[in-house]
Amino acid sequence: MFAKYSFGLINVAIVFSILIVFDIVSLKQLTDPFIIVFVSIVFGIPYLISFLKYIDKKPMIIINNGGVSMRKSRLPFADLREIGWNDIKDYEAKINRFRHEETMFLTITQKSTNKKYHVDLFDLDIDNDEVLNAVEENIRRHKKSE
C-alpha cells in the first residue's frame, strides 16, 4: 500500500511540474492556501496512514493452541486482542473486489462480547489458505473436546 501511495504522489508531482513548466497553471495559483490544504488532506492523510502501517512491525494475527490474537482495530500500532478457541462464536472469510484489486477479510466474532475483529489476509506475507485452515482446524478440534 505504501508503494502505491508513493507512486501516486510521484505522479501527482510530475503532473504539477508539467503544468508549471508549460505555463498551464502558474506557481502562484498552486501556492494558494486552499489548494495546499486540499492536497495535504487528500494525499497526506492516506500516505501517512500507509507509511505508519509500513513501519508497524507487529503481527496482524497470531494463531496458536490458546486461540487467535488479532488487532483491536485496523489502525497502525493497535494492540492485539486474544480470543480463546472456546470464545469464538463465528468466523467468516469474504473476498471484496474493487476496481483493480481484490482483498480477503477474515472476520472472527467473539462470543463473550459479540464483537467482530477483522484482518485483511492479503496484507499478510503468508498463504491465506494456511491461515483459514489453521483457524478452521482449531475451532473444529475445540468443539469436539467440549
C-alpha positions in Angstrom: 0.0 0.0 0.0 2.8 2.4 0.9 4.4 1.8 -2.5 1.1 2.5 -4.3 0.8 5.8 -2.5 4.4 6.7 -3.1 3.9 6.0 -6.8 0.7 8.1 -6.8 2.5 11.1 -5.1 5.3 10.9 -7.7 2.8 11.0 -10.5 1.0 14.0 -8.9 4.3 15.8 -8.6 5.1 15.1 -12.2 1.7 16.4 -13.3 2.1 19.6 -11.3 5.6 20.1 -12.7 4.3 19.8 -16.2 1.5 22.2 -15.5 4.1 24.8 -14.2 6.8 24.3 -16.8 4.3 24.7 -19.7 2.6 27.7 -18.1 -0.7 26.0 -17.9 -1.0 26.9 -14.3 1.1 29.5 -12.5 3.1 28.7 -9.4 1.2 31.4 -7.6 -2.1 29.6 -8.3 -0.7 26.4 -6.9 0.5 28.0 -3.7 -3.0 29.2 -2.8 -3.6 28.2 0.8 -6.9 26.4 -0.2 -5.0 24.2 -2.7 -2.2 23.4 -0.3 -4.7 22.3 2.4 -6.8 20.3 0.0 -3.8 18.5 -1.5 -2.4 17.9 2.0 -5.7 16.3 3.2 -6.4 14.3 0.1 -2.9 12.9 -0.3 -1.3 13.4 3.0 -3.6 11.5 5.4 -3.7 8.3 3.3 0.0 8.5 2.7 0.7 9.0 6.5 -1.5 6.0 7.4 0.1 3.8 4.8 3.6 4.9 5.9 2.7 4.1 9.6 1.4 0.6 8.5 4.6 0.1 6.6 6.8 0.8 9.7 4.5 -1.1 12.1 6.1 -4.5 12.5 3.6 -6.0 14.9 1.8 -9.1 13.6 -1.8 -8.7 12.4 -2.9 -12.1 13.6 -1.3 -14.9 15.7 -2.8 -18.4 15.7 -1.7 -20.8 18.5 -3.1 -23.5 20.8 -4.6 -20.9 23.1 -6.6 -19.1 20.4 -6.4 -16.3 17.9 -4.8 -12.9 18.7 -6.0 -10.2 16.4 -5.6 -6.4 16.2 -8.2 -4.5 18.1 -8.6 -2.1 15.1 -7.2 -1.8 11.6 -5.1 1.3 12.6 -1.3 1.0 12.9 0.2 0.1 16.2 -3.1 -1.2 17.6 -2.9 -3.7 20.4 -3.6 -7.4 20.0 -6.7 -9.0 21.5 -6.6 -12.7 22.3 -9.7 -14.7 21.7 -9.7 -18.2 23.1 -11.0 -21.0 20.8 -14.0 -21.7 23.0 -14.8 -17.9 22.9 -15.1 -17.8 19.1 -18.8 -17.6 18.1 -18.3 -17.5 14.3 -15.8 -16.7 11.6 -16.1 -15.7 8.0 -13.7 -15.2 5.1 -15.0 -12.8 2.5 -13.4 -11.6 -0.7 -14.1 -8.0 -1.6 -13.4 -6.9 -5.2 -12.5 -3.4 -6.1 -11.8 -1.8 -9.4 -8.2 -3.0 -9.9 -7.7 -5.3 -7.0 -9.3 -7.7 -4.5 -8.8 -8.4 -0.9 -9.9 -11.1 1.6 -11.1 -10.2 5.1 -11.2 -12.7 7.9 -13.8 -11.8 10.4 -13.9 -13.5 13.8 -16.8 -12.9 16.2 -16.1 -13.2 19.9 -18.9 -14.9 22.0 -18.5 -13.1 25.2 -18.6 -9.5 23.8 -20.3 -10.3 20.4 -17.6 -8.0 18.9 -16.2 -8.6 15.4 -12.5 -8.5 14.7 -11.2 -8.1 11.1 -7.9 -8.8 9.4 -7.0 -8.3 5.7 -5.4 -11.6 4.7 -4.0 -10.2 1.5 -1.8 -7.8 3.6 -0.1 -10.8 5.2 3.1 -12.4 4.0 1.6 -15.9 4.4 -0.8 -18.0 2.4 -4.5 -17.2 3.0 -5.5 -20.8 2.8 -2.9 -21.7 5.5 -4.5 -19.1 7.9 -8.0 -20.2 7.2 -7.2 -23.9 7.5 -5.5 -23.3 10.9 -8.5 -21.4 12.2 -11.0 -23.9 11.0 -9.0 -26.9 12.2 -8.5 -25.4 15.7 -12.2 -24.4 16.0 -13.3 -27.9 15.0 -10.8 -29.5 17.4 -12.0 -27.4 20.3 -15.7 -28.0 19.5 -15.1 -31.8 19.6 -13.4 -31.6 23.0 -16.4 -29.7 24.6 
